[in-house]
Structure formats: structure tokens, C-alpha cells
């Protein structure tokens, strides 16, 4: 059923948050095109990028630049348009606005001013990558971009290490190799990851491997470090208290006869627990015993 805000040949005064294609220009909804055609103005992250989309579909509308550097300054202008009874569509360069893109401050300001905010859903890189990941967990955490500085990135990953949810990250091509290395170092090389590159574009590539293998895969072909990435990382395994206690008991027995490394390796084979975790536990148990 058509929304009341979009009846007839005009739009009701409101801010329409419009998702646009993330690569393939055909990935735009009929409703999005209708809103873009009818809106009195379009607030765009980069007016040049949006102009290409509009030209492709034969749409001509007034454009207002609204990006991360001027969003707070541009918001009053959009609110003025709404106060005149006009409709404004908000778009980012690709995907859904305010989703690791500018727009959240504008949406809040428009709602605070008493005007309607109408979502017009569509393409989203995180959702596209998740749908092709094969990870069946019902819960996921969208983190977006990790910090650019290595120390901050590792600290942030450390706070996510124990979460059982599938983790979703965005990453730029010039940081992808470093980020893959930090993911393996902090979250563990055995965790599975899906690297989705250039989604919906000509050179789209989706590769599944472990975090320990990701760096080698990226380095095997220079083209694999080009384009925007979505990384889908499986969550931490949910610990079984009984199984953990049994692994601790077995490890304790083996430590009475074997060196730490051998005891941890054998305990992992006997219980199915992770060798790295058992090794760290063995060191703790040795320290407690010697102390």
C-alpha cells in the first residue's frame, strides 16, 4: 500500500531518508526513484556522486551539500525547506544514510524541530555481505569502521573478543591488510571470516577463510586489496561451563607429568578445547602452583 506521505504527484513535507545503490545502479527501489523525482530538494553527501545517479535516471532536482564536515551547519537549511512546506530527500554516496555515513545529526535535528522523518529502505553493504556469509547466528554486531591507529584498533578489538555475536566491520583498502592482521592477533587465527570486496560492482569478490589465512589471501593478488571491504567475523564460541571445567581438570592432571606446551596440546586433543586458551590457562595454573 502506498504511504500517505507519497500520494499523488507531490510529497508531504518530510525528510525522506533514501537508500541508494552501493555499486550497481540497478539496485535502487522504485519507491526511492519516485521520492527522488518528487522531492523539492535532495541533501547529498557528495553532490557530484548523486548527480551521476540522478542523470542515469533522468532526474533533475535542487541539490544541497550535506556531508560529515558541514552536517551541523547544513541542517538548519534543510529545516528551513521543511518549514516552507517542502520535501527533502537525504542520500549518501552509497547505501543507507546515517549508517556509517552522514545523516544521523540531521535526522535528530529534523525530528526535534517537529517534522516527519520517513525511511525509504534499500541497499546496504553490511546486510548484503551478511546475506552471503553463510553465518547462521541470529545475532550480529555492526561496528562499522575500526580506528585508524593500530593501538586503538587492537584495544577496540580486545573489547569485542569475547562477544558471541557475528561481528561486522567496514574497512578501506589502504588499511585492510593491517586490520586483517590485528583481527587474527586479537580475536584468534582460527576464527572464520568472510571478506566481501566491491559488492555489486564489476570486480565483486567474496572469500571465506580463517583469520589466520586472510593476510595470505589478500597478499596473493594485488587486486584483492582494492575497493571497499565488508568483513564478517564469526563470534566467540559460547563456553560450556561443564566442558570448561573438564578441560581444566584434564589439564591439571597432565601438568603433573608434562611440560606446559605438551600438556596444553594433549588436553586440547582430549577435550576439544582450544589449544591457545589451554596454554594460557596452563601458564596461570603453573604460576599459582609455584606461588
N, C-alpha and C positions, 0 to 999 in steps of 0.2 A: 504494500500500500504506500502511496506517495505521501511524504511528510507534509503537514500543513504549512511548514516554513518554506516549501518549494513548489507551491501550487501556481498554476497559470504561467504567465510569461515573465514574472518577476520573483525575486526572493524577498522574504521578510527581512527586516533589519536584524542582523545577527552576524557573529563571527563564525564562519564555516571553516573548520579545521580539515583541510583536504589532503588526503594521501595521494602522492604522485608516483610514477614508475621509479624503480630503483635501477633501471638499466634499459630493459626492453620497453619501448614507448607504447607497445600494445597492452602493457599491464596497467591500464588505467580503467576505472569503472565508468560505466555510462553515467552514473549519478555524479561522479566527480566532474566529468566533462560538462554536464548540464549546469552544475553550480559555477564552474569557471566561466561558462558562456553568459550566465545571468548576473553574476556578481558585479556590483558597481565599481569595485576596486579589488586588486589582488596584492596582498602583502607577501613579498617573496624574499627568501634568504639571499638569493643572487638573481637579480632581475634578468641578467643575460642568460642564465640557465633556464629560467622559467619562460623567457621569450621563445626559446627553441621549442619547448613543449607546446606553447600556445600556437606558434607558427605551424607546427606539424598538424594541428587540428583546426587551423583556420580561425583561431580565436584572437580577438583584439580587445584588450582591457587596460585600464589605467593600472600601473604597477607602482607599489610603494616598497622601497627597500627596507627590510627588517631582518637584521642578522645579529649574531652574538655580540657585536661591538656597539650596536645602536638600538637594541631592542627596547631598553627603558626610555630612550628619547623618542622612539618612533611610536610607542604605544599610545600616547595622547592623540597623535594624528589619526590613528585608527579609531579611537573612541569618538573623536570629532565626526568622523564619517558616519559612525553608527548613530550619533546624536542627530544628524541631519536626516535620518531615516534611510540611510544607505546600507547595503550589504557588503561585507568584506570577506574574501576567501583568503585563508592563510595557507601557504605552501612552503615547503623546504626544497632544497635542491633535489632530494630523492627520498622516497618513503614517507613516513608519517611525521608531521611536525611535532615538536616537543618530545620526541623520542630520540634522545642523544642528538637533537637538533634544536635550534632556537624555537621559541613559541610559548613555553610554559609561563614566563612572566606576562606576556601579552594576554594569554587566556585568563590568568588570575586577575589582571587589571580590568579586563572587559567584564568579567563576572562581578567584580567589586563595584563597577560602575552601573551595574543593574541590567546589562544586556545579555541576550542569549548567546550561548556557545553551542554550536551544532557540529558533532563529529561526522566526517564523511570518510569512512574507513576504506582501506585498500592495501597497497603493497607495503611490506615491512621486511627488512633484511633478516632480522632476528627470527621472526616467525617462519620465513622461507627456509632458513638454514635448519631450524629445529624440525621442520616437517620432513626434511631429507636426511636427518641424522641417524634415525633408527633407534634413538634412545627412548625407551618406553616409560621412564619415570614420570609420574603425574605432576611433579613439581619442578619448577626451574627458577633460577635467579638471574634476571637480566642485570648485568653490571655495566655494560657499555664499555667505554674506553678505560683502560688501566692507566695509572700515572706514567708520564713520560720518563721520569727519573728512575733508574734501576732500583735504588734503595727503597724508594716509596712504593714502587711496583711490587717488590718482594714482600714488603711489610703488608701491603693490601692483600696479596695472595695468601699470606700467613693467616689473616683473619678469616679467609674463606676455606681454609684447608680442611676443616672437619665437617663442613656442611654436607648433608646427604643429597642436596638438590643438584640437578644438572646446572652447570654454570655457562652463561652466555656472554661472550666478550666481542667487542668490535676492536679492530686493530688496523693501523695504517701500514702500508708496505715497507716503509723505511725502519719500522720497529718490529716487524713480525718475527724475525729470526731471534732477536734478543728476548722477546716476550715468550716465544716457544721454549727457549732455554730456561727461563725463570719458572714457567709453568711446570716443567719437568722437575726442576730442582726443588721447588717448594711443595707441589702437590703430589709428586711421586711419578717416576718414569713409567710405571705400569698402568696408569690411568688411560682410558681411551679418550681420543679427541677426534672431532670432525673439523677439518679445515675447509671452509667454504669461501672460494675466491671468485670475485667478479660475477656475483649472482645475477642471473637473467641476461648477461651480456654475451658477446660473441665468444669470449675465451673462458666462460664459466668452468670452474673445476671444483669438485667436491671430493675430498680424500679422507678416509678413515684410517687411523693408526693409533699407536700408543704415544703418549707424550715423549717418551724416550726416543721414538723413531721420527718425530715430527721435524726436528732440526735437519736430519739427514735427507728427508724427503724434500724439504724446502731448498736445501743446498744442491740437490742433484740437477736442478734446472733453473737457470737464472730467471726464466719467465714466471716461475712459481712464487716469486717474491714481489710480483707486480699486482697492482689492483687493491681494492679494499677487501678486508677479510672479516668474516664472522667465525669465531671459534666456539665450538660446542664441546665442553669438557664434562665427562661423567662425574657425578657427585661422589663424595667419600662413601665407602661401604658402611652400612649400618652395623654397628658392633653388636654381636650376640654376647650377652654377659656370661652365659654358661660356657660358651665356646672360648671366650677370652680367659676365663678362669682356668679352664682345662689346659689351654696353651701355656699359661703361666706355670701351672703345676708341672707339666711335662718339661718345660724349660728349666725349672728349678732342679729337677732330678738330673737332667743331662749336664747341668753346670757343675754338679758334684764330681763328674768324671771327665768332662771335655773342656777345651778352651772355649772362650765366648763365641767366636765366629763359627766354629764347628757345631756347638750346641744350638745356636740360633738356626743354622741351616737345617740341621736334623729335626729340630722342633717344628720348623715350617713344613717339612715333608710329612711329618706325622700328624699334624693338626690342621694343615691347610691355611694357617695364619700367614701373614706377610713376613718375609724374612727380614726386611729392613726394620720393621716395627719390633720384631722379636729381638733383633740385635741391639736396638736401643734399650729395650726392656732388660736384656741380659746385662748390659753395662750398668744400669741402675741397680739391679739386684746384686751385682758384684760389689758396687760401691757401698750399698747398705750393709752387706755382709762384712766387708773389710773394715767399715767404720765402727 
